[in-house]
Amino acid sequence: MYERIRNLREDKDLTQKQLGEILNMSQTGYNQYETGKNDIPTKILIKLAEFYNTSIDYLLGITDEKAPYKRTKK
């Protein structure tokens, strides 16, 4: 899982600091997610999935399909 979020960030040529700013957190806090020192909270997983236009299942390594699921309207 942690490698996936790092690879997605690097594919967009973003630093940890830049992504931390996008997520309204510090670079150090974001680094803890990429290195696996801290679990990623659900609200951050949602933000990452939306930012990268992918599914949370992909971020978690449950599927290798990058495309997000079709979203239903509430």
Secondary structure as UniProt FT lines:
FT   HELIX           2..11
FT   TURN            12..13
FT   HELIX           16..22
FT   TURN            23..24
FT   HELIX           27..34
FT   TURN            35..36
FT   HELIX           42..52
FT   HELIX           56..60
//
